[in-house]
Structure formats: structure tokens, C-alpha cells
Amino acid sequence: MSSHLSQTKPRAATASSSGNTWQAEMKQAIRSATELCEFLGLVPHEVGAQDNDFPVFVPRSFAQRMELGNRLDPLLLQVLAQSQEELEIEGYVTDPIGEEAAKLAPGVLQKYSSRALMITTGGCAVHCRYCFRRHFPYSESPSGIEQWKPSLEAIRADRQIEEVLLSGGDPLILADVTLSRLLTELADIPHLKHVRFHTRTPVIIPARITPSLIKTLQSTRLNIWFVIHANHANELDGEVLMSLSQLRKAGIPVMNQAVLLKGVNDDEEALYQLCKRLIDVQITPYYLHQMDPITGAAHFHVPIERGKELIAAIRKRLPGYAVPRYVQELSGEQSKTVIA
């Protein structure tokens, strides 16, 4: 089987290594399937590229990790809008994990008794085509400190909540000053102990991990955890790993969650290399998710039996702490369902 592992040399210096700020990288991102294909020397109609109402958004520093001319590049497949997304497939819906029913307050979701999740923003560093929130009504969620006050009061009112997950979108799209104010508000809630950032931004734009951000994260009494999202070892180049090491040096634990995706990591060697690269820099492979059946992403589906086979295979090659739990999110359940 192909490992999907690219051995190509870097295209050029990445945007962040050339001195651009993370904000500049966001502004300069690729914003259409045609532009992305042209960047990689591909012909749009030959690869089924087709824009739709979930726009392409890919920072160039991420696109530069893709292999020129390779229509099956595992990073490209995750972000290229294709005609397959328009197919209506039974069982694929716009709210596959029942988030609408889990609203505690505007912008706050609660499925588990001790945890609450805040939708901090609708913005992301990249638009992944399998995103389980690609149809989420972000316009109905508050943004900014003033609008978050009812959300924070709902968390304050439930003394069982000890941990808040900052999600979105992606919380690291927020400016440091906004994050600082939010963390200050959360720290003022006596029963809160932990804040967990769910973010793909450090993988997509490593320049986002700045001394200012580290200072902000270290300035709170709350225990800070980072859960990043990488699906393939090629995402974790030297600049990304160096950036993530700054979090670990600051005493912030970093874990990774991946999604099992056809053509990306449904292959023993690809999954092994991802977990190996993570543990080599002391990042815990936390979860491997069975993909949520979101409308527009059926072409990424991998059968659960195949996922079990992959976990069994890499378990023979890696220490126990390096093997992620293979899980599935089921609407209405009180916790994730462990598959293997």
C-alpha cells in the first residue's frame, strides 16, 4: 500500500519563515479551488475541483507543504473543494452530532456534566472539507467580550462545570488581547479549573505561536491544555514542530486528535508515521475520530472495520501511549464511544 508520504523538497521558504505575521498569512490565503490548483500546477477540471458555498481557504504556508502536480497529495485532499461534495448521500446531515440540542446558552454547548464548550468565533485558519461544523449557524453565536457575557454567566451558574473548551471555528484566530480578556473572565469563575484550546491553527500557521500568546497563556490561574489537529505526518514540518515546542516549554500539555479520512491516513504506514512524529516531539496522539457524517464529506468515509484494522496494526509497532483511542461521536450519547 502507498504510504502517502511525500519525499519532495520544500517548494520555497514558507510565508512565516520569510517574516510574515500570522495575520498577514490569513490575508494572503488562497481562496478558491482554481487558485489552489494553479498554485500546485494542477488543472481544475481534471481533479474535479469545484467551489461551493463552503469557500476554500488555505494559507500559502500550508499549501507549500503539498507536492507539486500530485492530485492525490494527502494535504491537498483535505482542503480542495470538489464536485463530490454536491452529492446527497443518505445518512449525511448538517448536524451529525446533535449540537443544536446541546445548547446551554448562545454560543455554549454542553454534552458532559463537568465540561462546557464555547464557540468563540466562526473563523478558522483553514477550511477542512470534512469539517463537522461546516454548516454550523455561526451568525447565531456571540462574538467578543460583551456578547459573551450571557455565555459566561451560564457557565458561572453551573458549579459542576470545571473545564471550558474553547472552540469555533478556531479560538486562535482571536487576537491576543481578546483571548486575554476571555481568560480573565473565565478565571473569575471560581469553580473553573481547566481551559482546553481545540485548535488547528498552530499546524496550519505555526507563526501564530508568538511570545505574546505564550505570555497570555501563562498569565492565568487556569490550567491550559492544547488539543491540536493534524491528520498526516506531512503537516508536521520543522517549523510546525518548533512552534509547538514553545507551548511545551511553557508547560502547556499538547495532544493531537486526527480524523480517519479516505486517501489521507487510511493506510497503516501513514497513520504510523503520524503517531511516530508526534511522540518524537512529546505530543500525545489523543484521538483518532471516525469521521462525523456531515453533508458534503461522504467521499472521505472509511469503514469502521478498516479503522479497527489500522489501530491493531500500529499497536504492534508503537508503545501504548503512542496509539490514539479510536472513537466515534454519537448524537445524544454522554461521552465519546470508544471503538478500539
Secondary structure, 3 states (H helix, E strand, C coil): CCCCCCCCCCCCCCCHHHCCCHHHHHHCCECCHHHHHHHCCCCHHHHCECCCCCCCCECHHHHCCCCCCCCCCHHHHHHCCEHHHHCCCCCCECCCCCCHHHEEECCEECCCCCEEEEECCCCCCCCCCCCCCCCCCHHHCCCCHHHHHHHHHHHHHCCCCCEEEEECCCHHHCCHHHHHHHHHHHHCCCCCCEEEEEECHHHHCHHHCCHHHHHHHHCCCCEEEEEEECCCHHHCCHHHHHHHHHHHHCCCCEEEEEEECCCCCCCHHHHHHHHHHHHHCCCEEEEEEECCCECCCHHHCCCHHHHHHHHHHHHCCCCHHHCCEEEECCCCCCCCEECC
